[in-house]
Amino acid sequence: MDLRSFKLHRLDRHLRVVLGDHRGQHPRDLHGDAFERVHAAAAPLLAELATRAGAELRALSVDGVAGVVRLTTATEPPRAVILRGPEHAALAEVLAPLARAILAELRTRSPDLPGATPSQAAFWEHLYGDDVDAGWELGRAAPPLVEYFAAHPPAGLRVLVVGCGRGHEARLLAGLGATVTAIDLAAAAIAAAAAATPPTLTIDYRVADLFELGRTPARYDLIAEHTCFCAIDPLRRDEYVDQVAAALVPGGALVGLFYAHGRPGGPPFTVDADELRARFGRRFLVDSLAPAAGSVLGRQGQELLARFIRD
């Protein structure tokens, strides 16, 4: 679930939200107790923005896609103050808790399939087959990866997308000229990814278990990772590292956006930079690993962008 934008109206105690997922964009409204909980979470942000505007605020509008914050003051007449670019980016630390408070009011997750584990296809078929949003579907390629691959085009590379889900990153990479193979454990995910792929793009979608990669002869120049590592059983993370290393040519790279949300339980299961260095450092050179820039509103400060090079 991607919080694309929201507008908080303080006078009439109303919040209008636009969410994005694989079905498109959807407006939602929060009133009553839900609004008051979000408004309480917004207090630090509203105080900082009031200082910037030089007056109390009547309304706050945030466009997470365009990177624009619009303030409307409670003065008469009201004044509009627009913050974008570096000014918008500087607000990430106080904007993120508000975004997560909004999502907490709106997000629902279907119970996991009884008796199934994340290592079993049935667990994921339940989510994709029933068209359930597990809470991490953005409906688009993750912005930090869009920015990274725009700066480092994969044209001509043999690329594997692991745990491709509905195929957003696979389509991004194929559109940039890569030869793409995309795998997922769930047949329903692969069917959805293939159905969303225009005929102008050629992607080799496969129902496959990433833990079987080392048994196949295919080798790739690049592996792309987004919400796959966080989906697997944490006890299998070293096994994941060994499998993706085996699937890369010597000197090949894994570029991943890792979810460092810090919450217990899962999936998605959290990770931190120290764990990534320790696990991938056994088989890879850690070329870069840093907090991601440009994450969606609900994940600001919770994603790590990494490039690991196979020894």
C-alpha positions, 0 to 999 in steps of 0.5 A: 500500500503506497500513500501517494498523497494526503490533505489534512483539514484541521478546521473540519477535522477531516483527512483525505488520502490517496492510496496506490496499489496494483489496482490503481489509485484510491481515495480514502477519508478519515474522520472522528477518532481515526482523524484525531489519532493521526492529528496527534501524530502530526503534532511535531510536523505541524509545529515545525511547518507553522514555524516555517509559515510564520502562522498556525496552519489551517490545512496541510497537503502532501504529494509524495509522488511529486515531492511537494508540501503545501501549507495553508495558514489560519490567517485571514486571508489564508496564505499558501506556502509551498515547499518542494525539492530540498525543502521537502526532503528536509522534512522526511524525519518528521513527515515519516511518522505521520505517514505511518500513522495514516497507513496504520489507520487504513491498512488491514491484512488478511490472516495468514493461511493456517499451517503455511509458512513463507517458505511454501508457495501456498502462503503466497498463493493465498495473498496473490490468488485472493488479491489480498494486499499484504501491506507492501504492494506499491503498485509501481517500482520502488522509487529508490530503485527507479532513481538508481537504475536511471543513473546506472542503466542495465542495458544489455545486462542479463538480469534476474529479479527474485521474488518479483511479485507483480513484476514492477521492477522487472518491467522497469529493468526491461524498459531500460534495455536489460534482458530480464528473467523474473521469478516468484514462488507463487504462480498467481504472482507470475500470472499477475506480472505477465498480465500487467506486462505490455507486448512491447516488453519481453520478460521471461517470467517463471514460477521458481523457488529462489532456493533452487537457483544454484541447481540451474545453469543460468548465470546473470550479470545482475540480480535485483532485490526488493521485498524478497529478502524481507519475505523469507524466513530469517533463518534462511538468510545465509542460504539466500546469500549463497543462492544469489551468489551462485546465480551471478557471474564472477563480478556480477552485482546484486542491487537491493532495496532492503526493508529496515522497519525495525518491527518484530514479526513478519513477513515483512521481516526487518533487517539492519545494515550490520546484518546485511554486511555480515551476511553478504560479506561472506560471499560479496564485496559490499560496494555500497550500503546506505539509507535510501533516498526518495523512499515512498512516504510510509517507508522514509527512513526504513529502507537501505539501498545496497550494491553487493559485488560477487567475489 
